[in-house]
Amino acid sequence: MPFIERSSFPAAPFWQYNGHLQTLVPGIMRRVEGIEYNRERIETPDGDFLDLDWIVSGHPRLLIITHGLEGNSTRQYVMGAAKLFSQNGYDVLAWNCRSCSGEMNRAFRMYHHGDTDDISAVVNHALGTGRYNKVVMTGFSMGANITLKYLGTQGEKLPSAIKAAAVFSAPCDLRSGAEVLDRWDNSIYRRRFLKALAGKMHAKSEQYPGRIDVSKLPQVKRWRDFDEWFSAPVCGYRNADDFYTQASARHFIEGLRIPTLLANAANDPILTPECMPHELARKHDFFHFEMPAEGGHCGFQTRGTDEFTWSERRALAFCEMW
């Protein structure tokens, strides 16, 4: 029922004429001004830490933002959402996944697409302040997958203060996502991610000598190789297949029990048909799926001079409905 047949996304700038430009240009050229975070560090149950960046204005409503792979709270899509919501009556909490806040995390395990333990810790900490009677959530790319999986696995146990979520560009089927990253036309994303992640594997190997075989890094020819040799063992999975099965949010969407919007652009260069769950949305009372024809991956800029992207305005409009 909540499959949205006609997206409200108007059109990308005419010169951003394909999904790659609609993905890359906002990330490179966009500047969101006027954001000042206050950082708080919290301890996790396993002895690690998470860095949380807050905008606190005394509002009784809170937005929790989860960033994408190798992102952080200063990415343009995070700060754009933070700015718009803070201007419209929300406090904001943009949290940084382990190793993404500028300091390597303590524990052997790092962050990953299916990590619901850390987002649970963040949510519980925010609710523990006693300041908020309404919490909404958003996430982008990996952060969208994490948010979807968290909400789906919580189901009826979700804290009652959490009222709605709107997420964008979710790679909710990781197996097909690994395959599409290996296409020649996606080499720019694959190289960028692998370079950053390889650096973290070397740093983690120095922290925990003998636990990671970094000599395999030059042998990585496919994205699946990295997941098989590094992502899975570092994050506690048996192998890449186990990681893809347990971390892909599409396997947990049926458990949603609050209104949740997923918007994935049809021309997103790193998403696949398996990441477009039309049929599930048609029969789910809480899951809303929207597929704009354009937007790229976490881009969603529109024509004109609007300071905010469509995804930010769409998230606010959706969350204000509930």
C-alpha positions in Angstrom: 0.0 0.0 0.0 2.7 2.7 0.8 4.5 2.2 -2.5 4.7 5.8 -3.7 3.9 5.7 -7.4 4.8 9.3 -8.2 7.9 10.7 -6.5 7.9 14.4 -5.6 11.5 14.8 -6.7 11.2 17.5 -9.4 14.4 17.3 -11.5 18.2 17.4 -11.1 20.1 20.4 -12.4 20.2 20.0 -16.2 24.0 19.8 -16.3 24.0 16.9 -13.8 22.8 14.7 -16.6 23.5 11.3 -15.2 23.6 9.4 -11.9 27.3 9.7 -11.5 27.3 13.5 -11.7 24.2 13.6 -9.5 26.2 11.5 -7.0 29.6 13.2 -7.2 28.9 16.9 -7.6 27.0 17.4 -4.3 29.6 15.6 -2.3 32.4 17.6 -3.9 31.0 21.1 -4.4 28.2 21.5 -1.8 29.0 23.5 1.3 26.6 23.6 4.3 27.4 26.6 6.5 26.4 27.5 10.0 26.7 24.1 11.7 28.3 24.1 15.1 28.3 20.7 16.9 29.0 20.0 20.5 30.8 16.7 20.8 30.2 14.1 23.4 32.0 10.8 23.8 30.1 7.8 25.2 31.4 4.4 26.2 30.0 1.2 24.6 29.2 -2.0 26.5 32.2 -3.7 24.9 34.7 -1.1 26.1 34.9 1.0 23.0 33.7 4.6 22.4 31.4 6.5 20.1 31.7 10.2 19.3 28.3 12.0 19.2 27.9 15.5 17.7 24.9 17.4 19.0 23.0 20.5 18.2 21.0 21.2 21.3 18.5 24.1 21.4 16.1 22.8 24.0 13.5 21.3 21.7 11.5 18.3 22.9 12.0 16.6 19.5 15.2 14.9 18.3 16.6 13.8 14.9 19.3 11.1 14.9 21.4 10.9 11.8 23.6 8.0 10.6 26.2 8.6 8.0 27.5 6.4 5.1 30.5 4.2 4.5 33.7 6.1 5.5 31.6 9.2 6.2 31.2 11.2 9.4 29.1 13.9 10.9 30.6 16.6 8.7 29.5 15.1 5.3 27.3 17.5 3.4 24.3 15.2 3.4 24.5 14.9 7.2 25.0 18.7 7.9 22.2 19.6 5.4 19.7 17.4 7.3 21.0 18.7 10.6 20.6 22.3 9.6 17.1 21.9 8.2 15.7 20.0 11.1 17.4 22.3 13.7 15.7 25.3 11.9 12.4 23.5 12.3 12.1 22.7 16.0 14.4 19.7 16.4 17.6 19.0 18.4 20.0 17.0 16.3 22.3 14.1 17.1 24.7 13.1 14.3 26.8 10.2 15.5 30.0 8.9 14.1 30.6 5.2 13.6 33.6 3.5 15.2 36.9 4.8 13.6 35.0 7.6 11.7 35.3 10.5 14.1 39.0 11.2 13.5 40.4 8.6 16.0 40.7 4.9 15.6 38.4 2.9 17.8 39.8 0.8 20.6 38.2 -2.6 20.0 39.3 -5.0 17.3 35.9 -4.9 15.6 35.0 -1.9 13.5 31.7 -0.5 12.1 29.8 -2.2 9.3 26.5 -2.1 7.4 24.7 -4.3 9.8 25.9 -2.9 13.1 22.8 -2.4 15.2 24.5 -2.6 18.5 26.1 0.8 18.3 23.0 2.6 17.0 21.1 1.0 19.9 23.6 2.5 22.3 23.2 5.9 20.7 19.4 5.8 20.8 19.4 4.6 24.4 21.8 7.3 25.5 19.7 10.0 23.8 16.5 8.8 25.4 18.3 8.5 28.7 18.8 12.3 28.8 15.0 12.5 29.4 14.8 15.5 27.1 12.8 14.1 24.2 9.2 13.0 23.7 9.6 12.5 20.0 12.6 11.0 18.2 12.9 10.6 14.4 15.7 9.0 12.4 17.4 9.4 9.1 20.4 7.7 7.4 22.2 7.8 4.2 23.7 4.9 2.2 25.2 2.5 4.8 23.6 4.6 7.5 20.2 4.0 5.8 20.8 0.3 5.9 21.8 0.4 9.5 18.8 2.4 10.4 16.4 0.1 8.5 17.9 -3.0 10.1 17.8 -1.5 13.6 14.1 -0.5 13.2 13.2 -3.8 11.7 14.9 -6.0 14.3 13.5 -3.9 17.1 9.9 -4.3 15.9 7.4 -4.0 18.7 10.3 -3.5 21.2 11.3 -0.2 19.7 11.2 2.6 22.2 7.9 4.4 22.1 9.5 7.8 21.7 10.7 6.9 18.2 7.9 7.9 15.9 9.2 7.8 12.3 12.2 7.5 10.0 13.2 8.5 6.5 16.3 7.1 4.9 18.0 7.5 1.5 20.1 5.5 -0.9 20.2 2.3 1.1 22.2 -0.6 -0.2 19.8 -2.9 1.4 21.0 -6.0 -0.5 24.8 -6.1 0.1 25.5 -9.2 -2.1 24.3 -7.5 -5.3 25.8 -4.2 -4.0 29.2 -5.8 -3.9 28.8 -7.1 -7.5 27.7 -3.7 -8.9 30.7 -2.0 -7.3 33.0 -4.2 -9.5 31.6 -2.7 -12.7 34.1 -0.7 -14.7 31.9 2.4 -14.5 31.9 2.3 -10.7 35.6 2.0 -10.3 35.9 5.6 -8.9 33.7 4.6 -5.9 35.5 1.2 -5.5 39.0 2.7 -5.5 38.0 5.5 -3.1 36.4 3.2 -0.6 39.1 0.5 -0.8 41.9 3.1 -0.3 40.3 4.4 2.9 39.4 1.0 4.2 42.9 -0.4 3.5 44.4 2.3 5.6 42.2 1.4 8.5 43.1 -2.3 8.1 46.8 -1.4 8.4 46.0 0.7 11.5 44.0 -2.1 13.0 46.7 -4.5 12.3 49.1 -2.3 14.2 46.7 -2.2 17.1 46.2 -6.0 17.1 49.3 -7.7 15.6 48.7 -11.0 14.0 45.0 -10.8 13.8 44.7 -9.4 10.3 46.7 -10.5 7.2 47.2 -7.2 5.5 49.4 -9.0 2.9 46.2 -9.9 1.2 45.2 -6.3 0.5 47.1 -6.1 -2.8 45.3 -9.4 -3.8 41.8 -7.7 -3.5 40.5 -7.8 -7.1 36.8 -7.7 -6.3 34.8 -6.0 -3.6 33.7 -9.4 -2.3 37.4 -10.3 -1.7 37.6 -7.4 0.7 34.5 -8.5 2.5 35.7 -12.1 2.6 39.1 -11.4 4.0 38.5 -8.3 6.0 35.0 -7.0 6.6 33.6 -10.4 7.7 36.3 -11.6 10.1 37.0 -8.1 11.6 33.2 -7.6 12.3 32.5 -11.1 13.6 31.0 -12.9 10.6 32.0 -16.3 9.3 32.5 -15.2 5.7 31.2 -12.7 3.1 28.0 -14.7 2.5 27.2 -14.7 6.2 27.9 -10.9 6.3 25.7 -10.2 3.3 22.8 -12.3 4.8 22.9 -10.9 8.3 23.7 -7.3 7.5 21.4 -6.6 4.5 18.4 -4.6 5.7 16.0 -6.1 3.1 15.8 -9.2 5.3 14.5 -7.2 8.2 12.1 -4.6 6.7 9.1 -6.7 7.4 9.7 -6.1 11.1 9.1 -2.4 10.9 6.4 -1.1 13.2 6.7 2.7 12.7 6.2 4.7 9.5 9.5 4.4 7.6 10.3 5.9 4.2 13.0 4.6 2.0 13.9 6.6 -1.1 16.3 5.1 -3.6 16.9 6.8 -7.0 16.3 4.8 -10.1 19.6 6.1 -11.5 21.7 5.4 -8.4 24.9 4.0 -9.9 25.7 1.7 -7.0 22.3 0.3 -6.2 20.7 -2.7 -7.8 17.1 -3.9 -8.5 17.4 -6.0 -5.4 17.6 -2.7 -3.4 14.3 -1.5 -4.8 11.7 -3.3 -2.6 8.5 -2.3 -4.5 6.5 -5.4 -3.7 7.3 -5.4 0.0 6.0 -1.8 0.2 2.8 -2.6 -1.5 1.8 -5.1 1.3 3.4 -3.4 4.3 1.5 -1.0 6.5 4.5 0.9 7.8 7.1 0.7 5.0 6.9 3.5 2.4 9.1 3.1 -0.7 9.8 6.0 -3.1 11.9 5.7 -6.3 12.7 9.1 -7.9 13.9 8.8 -11.5 16.9 10.9 -10.7 19.0 11.9 -7.7 22.1 9.6 -7.8 23.5 8.2 -4.6 22.9 10.6 -1.7 22.8 13.5 -4.1 19.2 14.7 -4.7 20.1 18.2 -5.7 17.3 20.0 -7.6 17.3 22.8 -10.1 17.4 26.4 -8.8 19.2 27.8 -5.8 17.5 26.0 -2.9 20.0 25.7 0.0 18.6 22.2 0.9 18.4 19.0 -1.2 15.1 17.2 -1.9 16.1 14.4 0.4 16.4 16.7 3.4 13.1 18.4 2.7 11.5 15.0 2.1 12.7 13.6 5.4 11.4 16.6 7.3 8.0 16.5 5.6 7.7 12.8 6.2 8.7 12.9 9.8 6.3 15.8 10.5 3.4 13.6 9.4 3.6 11.3 12.5 
